Amino acid sequence: MSQPDQTSLEKQLLAHCRRLAILETQLAAKGKLNADPQLIIEIEDLRKIIDELSGAPPSRAAQTYLRALNELFDKYRPTADPVELDFKPGPPNPYRAMSTFQQQLMARYRAEQELQPHYAPSPDINAKKTNVEKFLIDNKRVFC
């Protein structure tokens, strides 16, 4: 197909798409139940024409662009190691779904948590033990 034929094909496709948009707007305004059958038939015919015109081979520029796009995608396609499926009972291993960087961050976080002092008060052995009910009866105003 020569270049002028391709541009005229693209112009026809654009005109049909605009006409379809107008008809679909009219259909939406009237509602599908209140629309006249001629409008629905015209929309269906336009969709068929657009599908036929869209199936035409693309221009050389479009083919070159698509080829370059596919090459770029193949070049920068993200590759990930396949994850082994674990069918053993028990909780799943969280490291299987993590990347190496995420595993390093998790190990650093856990190391920092172990190094931080824990401020939980230790139980005093010499403390006087009381019953909770008696404590609440004796102390009417308790602030937690």
Secondary structure, 3 states (H helix, E strand, C coil): CCHHHHHHHHHHHHHHHHHHHHHHHHHHHHCCCCCCHHHHHHHHHHHHHHHHHHCCCCCHHHHHHHHHHHHHHHHCCCCCCCCCCCCCCCCCCHHHCCCHHHHHHHHHHHHHHHHCCCCCCCCCCCCCCCCHHHHHHHCCCCCC
